Amino acid sequence: MRFGIFIPQGWRHDLAGIEPDQHWGVMAGLARRADGIRDWESIWVYDHFHPTPHPTQEAVHEAWSLMAAFAGVTGRVRIGQMCTCMRYREPAYLAKVAATVDVISEGRLDMGIGAGWYEHEWRAYGYGFPTAGERLARLREGVEIFRQMWTTGTATYAGEHYQVDGALCFPRPLQGTVFDGSERNGIPLWVAGGGERKTLRIAAEYADYTNFSGDPTAFAHKNAVLRQHCADVGRDADTITRSSNFNVVIGRDAREVQERFRWIEHHLRGAGVPEDAVARSMKVYREGVAVGTPDQVASALADMQDVGMTYAITNFIESAYDLSGVELFEREVIPALR
């Protein structure tokens, strides 16, 4: 199994209580730390502007600015976003930004892309909130523009939602990957989401990686749907790596796990999150797959591996304040799954 780790950027109120002039030092320090531990293949942030589970005035740092900054302070670990919302930036512009970050990182960028969902954020930034069908149509058109720009250095596309006419992308990304059996110059593409009719069809056509449900039963079903889409488009399904995201709440024993839950709950309240949103968030954390002692977490991830998940992207909400959970995971969970 391969492992990635989210760097706190504020989206989950995971920098609350830290002064803004200290934010970059915390984020850069955690990125450098992961860079020096070979068990971490990648570092990740979220592409969001407003915090969750409730919009507050706590800081949230923009994903692509962080991508460029992380590229400059690390030298080994791969760098990704889970996941970029297609509508937040025009796709030709985004392809150019991504190519630049790939060059800065010397070929270490992973491109997560999705249709978007956070309605409050969309409306607040003036994007409206189009139907799921339109959001998915924009995803498909944008990914096609990415592929043209990264493969040939230029894109011309006349879609329903996006039109470009000779958009240039030089230098092209440094990375080369395999798609449909032929070499292409492009950034590994992570298509995130589990929509069965459209999202997974787009993944079958374009993705190097997928990212969907962290529940074993749901994952197995989505995986079967993806395989059928791959068969329909003539793609070898095993050329796509399946990943999931996990909120890790880990302790040496049950008492320490409960202490971690109490810390999360107290922290969210202290960040100004309303009680109903705290309750919803705690339900998500408590019902997560990667919860418990090291043996329990390792067993749960092994169950996910049995249904086809081979890349775990982990989030430790407390990591800007306390690394003991991360260290326990590194020491006892990763070796059990290596």
N, C-alpha and C positions, 0 to 999 in steps of 0.2 A: 504494500500500500504506500502511496505517496501522500505527503502532507504539506498543506499551506496554512498560514496563520494570518488573521486580520490584525492590522495595526490600528489602534484606537485613533479616530479622527473626529469624534464628537457625535456621530450619528446616533449611537445608542446611549447618549449621555455619558460616554466613557472617557471624557476629559473634564466633566463637571467638577468644580472645586479647584481645578488647577488654573493658575493665572494665565491669560492669553500669551504673555511674553515667554511662558515656559512650554507652550504647546509643541512648538517645532522641536525643541530639545528632547521632549519625551518621545515624540513620534520617531525622530531620527535615531534616538538611542535604541528604541525597540527594533527598528528596521536593521540597524547595524548588528544588534545582538542576533537576530534571526539569520543574517547574512553569514555570521560566524559559526552557525550550528548546521551541519550538513543535513541533518534530518529534516530541516525545513527547506522544501524545494521552492517555495514561493511565499511572497507577502501580498496582502490584499487590502483594499479599502472599498467602501461603498460609494456609488454615484448618487448621492442625495444631498439636498441643500437644507432641509429642515429635519430636526431630530425626531426620533421615534422612541416610545410608542405614542407620544403626543408632542406636537410642535411647541417648543419653548424658545426662550432667547439664549439658550446655551449654544456655544460655538459648534459649527460643523464646517470642516475644511473641505474645499472642492477637490474632487478626485483627480482630475487630470493635472492640476497644478502639483499635487502630491506625487503623481507618477513621475514627472520630470525631476522633482526634488529627490525622490527616493533613488532614481537612476543615478544621480550624482553622488550619493553618499553610500552606495552599496556596490559590490563588484561581482557577486556570484548569484545571489538569490534572484529568482524571477519575480516580476512585478505585474500585478493585475488589479482589475476592478470587478466587483461582483454586484451588479453588473451595470455597465454604461447604458443609460436610457437613450434610445435612438433619437427621440424627439427633442432632447435638450440641446442638441447641436446639429447643424446641417451635416449630412453624412460626408460630403466631399471635404469640408473643413475638418471634421473629426478624423477622417482617414489621413489627412495631412499632419494633424497633431500627433496621431498614433505613430506615423512613420518617423516623425522627429524624435519622439520619446524612444522608439526602438533604436535609433542611431545613438542617442545619448547613452542609453543603457548597454550599448554594444550587443544588441540582439537578445534582450532579456524580457521583452514585453509580451504579456498575454492580454488578449483583447476580449473582455467579457461584454456581451451585448444582449439587450432584451427590449421588450416593447414598453415597459414602464407600468407603474401601478399606483403610485402614491398621490392620490387625487388632490389632497390639500396643497401639496408642493406644486403640482402642475398648474393649478388655478392661480396660486399666489404669484407664480413667475410669468403668468400671462400666456401659457400654452393652451388654455382651455382644458378640456378633458374629453378627447374624442372617444368614440366607441372602441371596444376591444378589436373589432374588425379593422378599423382604420389604423390603430396602433400596430397591429400585426402586419398590415400591408406596408406601412412605413418601414417596419423592421426588415421585411423581405427586400424592398427596393434599396434600402440603405446598405444592406449586406452586399448586394450586387455591385453597388458603386465602390464599396471597399475593395472587393475582389478585383475589379478593373484597375483601380488606382494602384493597388499594391503589386499587381501582376505586370502591368504594362507601363505604369507611370502616368497614365492618363485615363480619363473616364468621360464618356458621352452616354447619356442615359435620359430617356424621355418617359418617365413614369407618371402615374396619376398624382403622386404626392411630391416627387423630387424630379428635378430636371437639371442636368449639368451638360455643358457643351465644351469638351476639350479641357476639363479641369486637370491640371498638372500636379504630379506628386513625385518630385525629385528633390533629394535622393529617395529612392524607394526603400522600404524596410530592409534591414540587413538579413532578416531571417528567411530561410527557405524551408518549406514544408511540402509534404506529399499530398496531393489531392487528385482523386480519380486516376491514380497510377502515374501521374506526371509531376515533375518538379515545378513548383511555382515559388515566386518570391513573395512571401506574405507573412503576416503575423498570425500565430495560432489563434483561432477563433473559438470562443466559448459562447455557445448559444444557451442562455439561461431561461428556464421556465418549463412547465410540463403540460402546456396546452396540447391536447392530443391530436386535434385535426390540423392545426396550423403551425404552432411553435415547433413541435417535434418533427413535422415535415420539413420546415426550414432547417432544423438541425441536421436531418438526414442528408439534405442537399449541400450544406455549407460547413457544418461544424467540425472542428478537430476535437472539441470537448463539449459535453453537455453538463448541465447543472440543474438537478431537480430534486424532488422530495427526499428528506432524510429518514423517512419511515420505511422499514423493510418491505411491508406489503405493498404500499403505494409505489415504492421504487421499482419493485419487480414488475408491477403492471405497466408503469411508464416505460420501462426498459423493453418490455414486449412490444409495446406500441411503436417505439423507436425502431426496433428491429424490422417490423413490418413496413414502415415507411422506407427504411433503407433497402429492403427487398424491392419495393415498388419503384425506386429510382435507380436501382442497379448499383447500390453502394454496399461495400463490405462493412457490416455493422461493427465489426471488431476493430476497424480503423478509427473509431470514435471512442475516446476515453470518457467514462461516466464518473461524475463527481457529485458530491453533496456538501452542503454547509451544515456545521454543527455548532450549537452553543454548548461549550464544554463547562460543566459545573462538577468539579472533581475534588475529592478530599481523601485523606488517608483512611478514614472510617466514616460511618454514617453520621456521627456527631459533627465532624468537620464539614461534611457536605451540607448539613442543615445550617451550620454557621455561615457557609458561603451564600446560601439562599437568603439568610437574614441580612447579610451585608448588601446584597443586590437590592433587596426591597428597601432598606434604609437609604441606600444611595439614590435610588430613583426618586424617593420622596424628597430627599434633600436637594435634588435637582429641579424641583418644582413640578414634577409629573403628577397630575391629578390621581386621586385614589382609584377611580375606575380603570384608568389606564395602567396604573401599577398592578392592579389585580389581573388584568388581561395579560400583561407582560410576564408576571410571575407564573401564571398558568402555562405559558409557552415554555418558560425555562424549566419548570418542574416536570413537564411532560416530554422533555427533549430526550433524544436517543443517547447522547453522550453525557449522562448524568450518573454519578455514583463514585464508588471506589475505583482505583485503577483496574482491578480485575473486571468489574462490571462494565466500565467504559470500553476496555479492550474487547470484551465479549460482544458488546453491542456493535462495535465497529466491525468485528469479524463476521457477525450476522449480515451486516450491510455488504461486506465483501462477497459473501456467498451468493448474493443476488445481483452482483455485477458492479458494485461501487468500488473503484480502485483508487480514488483520489479524494481525501478528506480535507475540506477547507474549514479550519477551526476558528472559533471566536471565544476569547476569554474576556468577559466584560470588565474584569477587575485588573487587567494586565498593566494599565497605566499607573496603578497604585500598589499592586502586589503581584509578584511573579511566582509565588509559591505554587499556584495551580498549574501554570505553564511548566515549571520545573518538574513537578510530579508527573505530568503527562509525558514530558521528554524522557524522564528517567525510567518510567514503568510501563507506559502504554505503547509508545512507539516501538521499543524493542520487542514487545510481545507480538506486534503485527509486521515487523520488518521481514 
